[in-house]
Amino acid sequence: MSEREQAVRIVEAMPDYQITALLAFLRAFAEVPNAETLAAMAETDEMIRTGGGQRFKGSTADFFAMLDAGE
């Protein structure tokens, strides 16, 4: 039995509420990031690779306060 046939059997055995959740997952999985998102992901990968970028240690509230202050 092929993987496609296995998948069809599993889906056919699922109740409707699980199919709804599966569809939401599949739709999100199938989305292709836009150019801006791809560039941001590449920038982050480069920062991780080189150890660059700014590090922040503190609470989320402190982080947002820093952003609001324009630092």
SULJODA-V827946 format. One record per residue. N is the residue number from 0. PHI is phi as a letter, one per 20 degrees, with the letter a starting at -180 (NA if undefined). NEAR is the number of other ideal C-beta (glycine too) atoms within 12 Angstrom. Layout:
# SULJODA-V827946
N|PHI|NEAR / N|PHI|NEAR
This chain:
# SULJODA-V827946
0|NA|9 / 1|f|8 / 2|f|9 / 3|f|10 / 4|f|11 / 5|f|12 / 6|f|15 / 7|f|13 / 8|f|13 / 9|f|15 / 10|f|19 / 11|f|14 / 12|e|13 / 13|e|16 / 14|f|11 / 15|g|12 / 16|f|10 / 17|f|15 / 18|f|16 / 19|g|14 / 20|f|15 / 21|f|20 / 22|f|16 / 23|f|14 / 24|f|13 / 25|f|14 / 26|f|12 / 27|f|12 / 28|f|10 / 29|e|10 / 30|f|11 / 31|d|10 / 32|f|13 / 33|f|10 / 34|f|10 / 35|f|10 / 36|f|13 / 37|f|13 / 38|f|13 / 39|f|14 / 40|f|15 / 41|f|15 / 42|f|16 / 43|f|15 / 44|g|14 / 45|f|14 / 46|f|15 / 47|f|13 / 48|f|11 / 49|e|10 / 50|m|9 / 51|e|12 / 52|n|13 / 53|e|11 / 54|d|10 / 55|c|14 / 56|c|9 / 57|r|13 / 58|e|10 / 59|f|11 / 60|f|10 / 61|f|14 / 62|f|16 / 63|f|13 / 64|f|14 / 65|f|16 / 66|f|14 / 67|f|10 / 68|f|9 / 69|m|6 / 70|f|12
